[in-house]
């Protein structure tokens, strides 16, 4: 059955569009498209699974969404194990990777066009069932905690997300001779 008002986006074009009554969509392409320049297309609708497919042609691209009641996850404090109320949970899909940083591939994400979910007083909220959905990642965040990225593969094994308070990192840069080295820059490859 065609699904109207489902959101559709690609790993290169992050502005989502919605499907019409026949489940069709038209997406303006920002980059070349063809047999050697395909796209990963993602479709999603509230109450349904996240569907993803790599395509190299414009015709016959069928994405199938399944009914999905979701699964419940719990967000807790790492040290105390107590639930965290009001933690934000956002559904992300992987966008084109960035290799400009040198040795590391920096994983880039794009947000699915949906409201950010908040955990209740028991630290619980519902997310798409990782058994039904294709390749999504959750960004879990709360002020005064370090944000955490949890992919669907980890969600299949555990339904608890632990957030930790930030710890201070202290470093000292010195020359070979042990003299302090001023002006050193430090960068951590990170998501997004």
C-alpha positions in Angstrom: 0.0 0.0 0.0 1.3 3.5 -0.8 2.3 5.5 2.3 1.5 9.2 2.2 3.4 11.8 4.2 6.5 9.6 4.8 9.8 11.5 5.0 12.4 10.8 2.4 16.0 12.0 2.3 19.4 10.8 1.0 22.9 10.6 2.4 23.9 13.6 0.2 20.7 15.7 0.1 19.7 16.2 3.7 16.6 18.3 3.1 13.8 15.8 3.5 10.7 15.7 1.3 7.3 14.0 2.0 5.6 11.4 -0.2 2.3 12.2 -1.9 -0.9 10.1 -1.7 0.6 7.5 -4.1 3.7 7.2 -1.9 5.8 9.0 -4.6 8.3 11.7 -4.0 10.5 14.0 -6.0 13.9 15.0 -4.5 16.1 17.8 -6.0 19.6 16.3 -6.4 22.6 18.5 -5.4 25.2 16.2 -6.9 25.6 13.9 -10.0 23.5 10.8 -10.0 24.1 7.6 -12.0 25.4 4.1 -12.1 28.7 5.1 -10.4 27.2 7.9 -8.3 24.4 6.3 -6.3 22.6 7.4 -3.2 21.4 5.8 0.0 17.8 6.8 0.3 16.1 6.7 3.7 12.3 6.8 4.3 10.5 7.1 7.7 7.2 7.9 9.2 6.1 8.1 12.8 4.8 4.6 13.8 6.7 2.9 11.1 10.2 1.5 10.6 13.2 3.3 9.1 13.8 2.0 5.6 17.0 2.4 3.7 18.2 1.4 0.3 21.2 2.2 -1.9 20.1 3.1 -5.5 21.9 3.8 -8.7 19.0 4.5 -11.0 15.9 6.8 -10.9 13.3 4.2 -11.7 11.9 1.3 -9.6 13.1 2.4 -6.3 10.8 0.8 -3.8 11.2 1.4 -0.1 9.1 -0.7 2.2 8.0 0.6 5.6 6.6 -1.7 8.2 4.3 -0.9 11.1 6.5 -0.4 14.2 5.3 0.2 17.7 9.0 0.8 18.6 10.9 -0.4 21.6 11.4 1.2 25.0 14.9 2.4 26.0 16.0 3.7 29.4 18.6 6.5 29.9 20.5 6.3 33.2 23.3 8.1 34.9 26.5 6.0 34.6 27.7 6.5 38.2 24.5 6.2 40.1 22.4 4.0 37.8 19.4 6.3 38.4 17.1 7.2 35.5 17.6 10.6 33.8 14.4 12.5 33.1 14.3 15.0 30.2 17.2 13.4 28.2 16.8 14.3 24.5 16.8 11.4 22.0 17.2 12.2 18.3 17.1 9.8 15.4 20.0 10.2 12.9 21.0 8.6 9.7 24.5 8.4 8.4 25.3 11.0 5.8 28.3 11.1 3.4 31.5 10.5 5.4 34.2 13.1 5.5 37.7 12.0 4.8 39.2 15.5 4.7 40.5 15.1 8.2 43.3 12.8 7.1 43.7 9.4 8.7 40.2 9.1 10.2 36.8 9.0 8.4 34.6 11.4 10.3 31.1 10.0 10.5 28.6 12.6 9.5 24.9 12.4 10.5 21.7 14.1 9.4 18.6 14.3 11.6 15.4 12.6 10.5 12.7 15.3 10.4 10.9 14.3 13.6 10.4 15.8 17.0 13.2 15.1 19.5 12.0 12.6 22.0 12.3 13.2 25.8 12.7 10.6 28.5 10.0 10.5 31.2 10.5 10.5 35.0 11.6 6.8 34.7 14.2 7.7 32.1 12.2 5.9 29.4 11.2 6.7 25.8 10.3 4.8 22.6 12.5 4.6 19.5 12.1 2.6 16.2 12.5 -1.1 16.7 16.1 -2.0 15.7 14.9 -5.4 14.5 12.6 -3.8 11.9 14.5 -0.7 10.9 17.6 -0.2 8.8 20.7 1.6 9.9 19.9 4.5 12.2 21.8 6.0 15.1 20.4 7.7 18.2 22.0 10.9 19.7 21.2 10.9 23.4 22.0 14.1 25.2 21.2 16.0 28.5 22.7 19.2 29.7 25.7 18.6 32.0 26.3 15.1 30.5 28.5 13.9 27.7 26.3 13.2 24.6 26.3 9.6 23.4 25.7 8.0 20.0 24.1 4.6 20.0 23.6 2.7 16.8 20.8 0.2 16.1 23.2 -2.8 16.5 24.0 -1.8 20.1 20.2 -1.3 20.7 19.6 -4.9 19.6 21.7 -6.1 22.5 20.8 -3.6 25.2 17.9 -1.2 25.8 19.8 0.9 28.4 21.9 4.0 27.5 24.3 5.3 30.1 25.3 9.0 30.1 28.4 10.1 32.0 29.3 13.4 33.5 32.3 15.0 31.7 35.7 14.5 33.2 38.5 17.0 32.9 41.4 16.1 30.6 44.7 17.6 31.6 47.7 17.4 29.2 51.1 19.0 29.0 52.9 19.4 25.8 56.7 19.4 25.9 59.6 19.4 23.4 62.0 16.5 23.1 64.2 18.1 25.7 61.3 18.5 28.2 60.7 22.2 27.7 57.0 23.4 27.7 55.6 23.7 24.2 53.2 26.6 23.9 50.5 26.9 21.2 50.0 23.2 20.6 46.6 22.4 19.1 44.7 19.3 20.0 41.8 17.9 18.0 39.6 14.8 18.6 37.8 13.3 15.6 34.2 13.2 16.5 30.8 12.4 15.1 28.8 15.0 13.2 
